[in-house]
Amino acid sequence: MTDDELQKQYRKQTEALERKMLASNDSIIQAFREYCDSIGVEVEKGDFNFVQTIGVLANKHNLLLKLAPELEVDKDGLVSCKQLDNLFTKDKFLEGYYLAENYMIMAHPAFRRGMSRHNNWAPCFINKFWVLQESEIELYLALDLERVRINVNDSRYMEFDTWYGALFSDDIESIPDGSTYLRSPIDTPPLITSTLFRNAYALDIYWSTKETIKTFQALEFKQDNITIEKDGEIYHPVRYIHAEYDLKKEYFRHFDGAIHYYRPDDYYLRRDSNFRHNEKGSRLIKAKSEKLFKMNGVVTKEVWSMFSSHFFASNPLVVEYLTGAYPNHVTERLKRLRVRTT
């Protein structure tokens, strides 16, 4: 059977499962539609679908804000976790979901594997974020505004995958200003890059200091086969981190993460340069940006390094930067590969 035939068979099976699950959850769908009607929110029967890794979903533009108009979205497109905790129920064992009576709020799809709306959460940012309890940190999160899950229960799709991230103990004050550019090994076959490096192409890092604030920026470029459709256009998604370290107080006062969306021409121009590109008089590159989380207050080095490595999910380049070496399983696999090819 060819790959095309296998894909067609898979799509056919997936569509059959979706029809079956929507039919078996018809009473839940009808009850949700009646609830929406009671609060003046119009939801059609065709606005529902089933995703195996998530559940039964209602889909509509800005649906969440129509269901919960009391939610305050700030200028960055984020919602305060304190407000979410006050308005809804959060179960530490059900990561990525806030529970209302008739629906479940979900974290933004960019936190999912491959940044796909149909996948489970990538390891392990959301898992760590959901149990973070730091009284001196104000937390903000991007939500899935277009969709809510309507089978309100504690069911979840389990995937056994581990990403330990990196520990970081270096003195922030001693890190010199300037750029660091890390590439995935160019001597490895595409399949190895895909599996061991999760399609990472490069990690671009930049430190700069102004008075008593030391600023950290990092961009994670994927291989050029990783694209995403947004507003009818094709983009290369690039994860971005920004943090501000107070040299006098010795903690990060601000830490946030976003997705930058590069058009193909800009992606190819930017991925092999560094943060100084736009300062050199070259063609200005500006990507669309969508912020996903932020932390304000007293953010320790440990919290910053842990969430940075988990935000760049399963990318050994961030571990290499933070610790000076790839994770052991990556190093051993590369050694075996290179022995076989010499």
C-alpha positions, 0 to 999 in steps of 0.5 A, spaced: 500 500 500 502 506 498 503 512 502 497 516 499 493 510 500 495 509 507 493 517 508 486 516 505 485 510 509 487 513 515 483 520 514 477 515 512 477 512 519 478 518 522 472 521 519 468 515 521 470 515 528 468 523 528 461 521 526 461 516 531 463 520 537 459 526 535 453 521 534 454 518 541 455 525 544 449 528 541 445 529 548 451 533 550 451 537 544 444 539 544 445 541 552 450 545 550 447 549 544 441 550 549 445 553 554 448 557 549 441 559 547 440 561 554 445 566 554 444 569 547 450 565 544 448 562 537 452 556 536 450 551 530 450 544 529 455 544 524 460 548 529 462 541 533 467 536 531 471 531 535 478 530 536 481 524 539 486 527 543 482 532 546 474 531 545 468 534 543 469 541 541 465 547 539 468 552 534 466 559 533 470 565 532 471 568 539 467 563 542 470 563 549 469 571 549 462 570 548 461 565 553 465 568 558 465 576 557 467 577 564 474 575 561 479 580 561 484 580 555 490 584 556 494 588 550 498 582 549 492 577 548 493 574 555 489 573 560 491 573 568 491 566 571 489 569 577 482 571 574 482 564 571 483 561 578 477 566 581 472 564 575 473 557 574 476 550 577 483 548 575 485 541 576 492 540 577 492 533 574 488 535 568 493 540 565 491 545 560 484 546 562 479 550 566 473 547 568 466 551 567 459 548 568 458 547 561 464 547 558 472 547 558 477 552 557 483 550 553 490 553 553 492 556 546 494 551 541 501 553 540 502 549 546 500 543 543 505 538 539 507 541 533 503 547 534 497 543 531 490 544 534 489 537 533 495 534 538 496 533 545 500 538 549 507 538 548 512 536 553 512 539 558 511 546 559 503 546 560 504 540 565 509 545 569 505 551 568 499 548 571 502 546 578 507 553 578 505 556 585 510 562 586 506 568 590 511 573 587 510 571 580 504 574 576 502 569 571 498 570 564 496 565 559 494 565 552 487 561 551 484 558 545 479 563 544 476 559 538 474 553 541 471 550 548 471 542 550 464 541 552 465 534 554 466 536 561 470 531 565 477 529 567 478 524 561 485 526 557 489 523 552 495 520 555 502 520 551 508 517 554 514 522 552 519 525 557 523 531 556 527 533 562 529 540 560 535 543 563 538 545 569 542 552 569 546 555 575 551 560 571 552 567 574 547 571 569 551 577 571 558 574 568 554 572 561 557 577 556 553 581 551 552 579 544 550 573 540 550 566 540 548 561 534 547 554 535 545 549 529 543 542 529 548 537 526 549 538 519 552 531 518 546 528 520 540 525 516 533 528 515 530 523 519 535 523 525 534 531 525 527 530 525 527 525 531 533 527 535 532 535 534 525 535 533 526 538 526 530 544 530 534 548 525 538 553 529 537 557 536 539 564 536 540 567 543 542 575 544 544 578 551 544 585 552 545 590 558 542 597 559 544 600 566 541 595 571 537 590 566 540 585 562 535 582 557 535 575 554 532 574 547 532 567 544 529 565 537 528 557 535 528 556 528 525 549 525 527 546 519 523 549 512 518 543 512 515 546 518 510 551 516 503 553 519 497 556 515 494 563 519 489 567 516 490 564 509 497 565 509 503 560 510 508 561 515 514 558 518 513 558 526 519 561 530 518 560 538 521 566 541 523 568 548 524 575 552 526 576 559 529 581 563 534 580 569 535 585 574 542 585 576 541 589 583 536 584 585 539 578 582 532 575 579 528 576 572 523 581 573 519 579 567 519 573 562 515 572 556 514 567 550 511 568 543 510 565 536 513 569 531 510 568 524 515 569 518 513 569 511 518 564 507 522 569 504 523 572 511 524 566 514 530 564 509 533 571 510 533 571 518 534 563 520 542 564 518 543 571 521 542 573 528 539 578 532 544 584 529 541 583 522 536 589 523 541 593 526 546 592 520 542 596 515 540 590 511 533 589 509 528 589 515 525 583 517 519 583 521 515 577 523 507 577 526 508 576 533 503 572 538 504 572 545 503 565 549 505 567 556 508 572 561 511 572 568 512 578 572 515 579 579 520 575 582 522 570 577 528 565 579 534 563 574 531 556 576 524 558 573 527 561 567 531 556 565 526 550 566 520 554 562 525 556 557 527 549 556 520 546 556 518 552 551 523 550 546 520 543 547 524 537 546 530 541 542 537 539 545 540 545 542 537 549 548 540 544 553 547 545 549 546 552 551 544 552 558 549 546 560 554 546 554 552 539 552 546 535 549 542 531 553 546 524 554 541 520 550 542 525 544 550 524 544 550 517 545 545 516 539 550 521 535 556 517 537 553 510 534 550 514 528 557 516 526 561 510 528 556 506 523 558 512 517 565 512 518 
